[in-house]
Amino acid sequence: MKMKWLYPAALLLWLVLCALIGVAFASRAVHQAESELERVTGRLAEDIAQRLNATEAQLDSYAGFSTFGQHHGELTEHSLLLRQFKRHRAIVLGLRVRRVNEDERAAFERELSARRGRPVAIHGYDPGRQPPRFTLEGGGYYPVVSMMPAGELPPPFSPALGMDVSRVDFLYDALRQSQRRELPALSRPFALGDGRLGYLIIRPADEFVLQPAPALLPDRQFVALVLRVDDLLPRPLNLPPGMRVQLWHQRYGQQDPQGRFLDTGRVARGPFETLLFPSLELSRSTGGSTPSLMLKVSWQLGWAQIGLFEWLVMALLALVLLAVLLFGVNNLLRCHVDRVAREQELFHLANHDALTGLANRNLFEDRLQHAIRRVRRNGKRLALLLLDMDRFKPVNDTYGHAAGDRVLQLIAARLNEVLRGEDTVARLGGDEFVVLLEDVDADADVAQVLERLQLALQEPYDIDGGTVTLGVSIGTAFYPHDGDSIEELLAVADRTMYSAKQRAAER
Ligand SMILES: Nc1nc2c(ncn2[C@@H]2O[C@H](COP(=O)(O)OP(=O)(O)OP(=O)(O)O)[C@@H](O)[C@H]2O)c(=O)[nH]1
């Protein structure tokens, strides 16, 4: 049996095992990455919530002192606000907004103009126009009644005094949210004057503080802060390679660029990496007292997930596996070769004569059987020659058994020399040999072989201590003429051999 397939099979097994090791290490890396993603997402969500809570606290204190300012003058309010701004760099602007009904509008504008010392009218804001166009429509208004600082203001707040918040959809949306929940609400982000992103946080002012100012009841007042988006998240973000952070307003879809607070952008990965490694993602709702932001952290994993140590361990495991497999295959092959050699040896011992190396009776009968079957098909003849040496016993008696053995070996060698390769010669025992000639065409051919055998075997044999000469008596039998079984053929050959021996003895 050929065992050459063992090497490719071992190589295939090795590749499969290497792939399994790779998968095990990769799944371990993915598991670690999942924990890391959870940790980073939790940390960011926590951070954002804390920052928004701090901003809400600023807004709460602004709500307090803005009404206080109405009693003690705006100068006091502004100086308190300025102090707050200095401590909290993220704050860009503080605003106070008040609801004014249509029938109160004229009185309100008069009062605001008198307070500001210049004409102030309620106006809308159309950011689509360059320069922006300020318009006004009927109904109720939410004009800005106070703002800080009053200098260079970012759109949509320039000029903000008297601007109707309800005409800016995203600001009005935040205002309505805060009104409904009686809690702070966030607007979507918008561009500040310096091009950076800002957002507005707004809440109703504390009405019980307004009690001593009946002129303002039943109007609702709101306070708002405009803050920089940059300060909503820790800087730098310190993200692992390949990680992407997206933060958007819950009232906008993830794909809507209007609601986007932050997007660190997709990280480029090779096609092989995207094919082999999974992409993980985790979303969290975050914010202050009313979570209004969505945080999504996605992570396309890649080669970087598997560290140098893991690569080394994998390479080592692969090498050890290869060595073990090659060792196993070599051992298997060696065992196989040994077994085949042992089988061949056993076969030889079972079918050959130990002294001369010629076929024994067993093998001879087998060959004869095969030859009879072949000849039955092709109609040819077989000849069986039975050889018995004359005067062999005296060799043993005179020169010893070892010399007799040597002579038997020399006889075998001469038989092999005289006969063709395809003829079978066997030792039946003692000094008796048998020859099988196949494809015999004519009797003359057999006679020729008999003569050659007799000449060769009658030549003197050199042994230790002298030279011996032997005779040989040969009996013949033909298949199918003399029988069609081995026993019949051997019996006929034995008879003719015996007659030949007698003739030789008489001479
Ligand atoms: N050395 C040796 N002698 C053997 C072996 N096997 C048998 N013999 C001997 O060979 C002899 C064969 O006997 P025979 O055939 O009667 O002897 P022979 O002198 O040839 O007599 P004829 O055949 O009548 O001429 C016996 O003496 C056996 O002991 C063997 O393996 N080695």
The ligand as an ORCA input file, in Angstrom:
! r2SCAN-3c Opt
* xyz 0 1
  N      24.005    -32.855      3.826
  C      22.722    -33.076      3.771
  N      22.256    -34.296      3.555
  C      20.932    -34.547      3.483
  C      20.011    -33.501      3.589
  N      18.774    -34.032      3.446
  C      18.923    -35.354      3.275
  N      20.243    -35.675      3.266
  C      20.818    -36.918      3.071
  O      20.825    -37.239      1.711
  C      20.762    -38.628      1.541
  C      19.760    -38.971      0.531
  O      19.541    -40.367      0.458
  P      19.613    -41.105     -0.837
  O      18.925    -40.408     -1.944
  O      19.128    -42.544     -0.566
  O      21.140    -41.199     -1.111
  P      21.854    -41.549     -2.438
  O      23.221    -41.928     -2.084
  O      21.750    -40.458     -3.405
  O      21.056    -42.817     -3.011
  P      20.396    -42.891     -4.395
  O      19.443    -41.880     -4.588
  O      19.760    -44.291     -4.384
  O      21.521    -42.870     -5.375
  C      20.511    -39.175      2.922
  O      21.687    -39.737      3.443
  C      20.116    -38.016      3.766
  O      20.510    -38.120      5.107
  C      20.500    -32.201      3.820
  O      19.768    -31.254      3.926
  N      21.832    -32.054      3.878
*
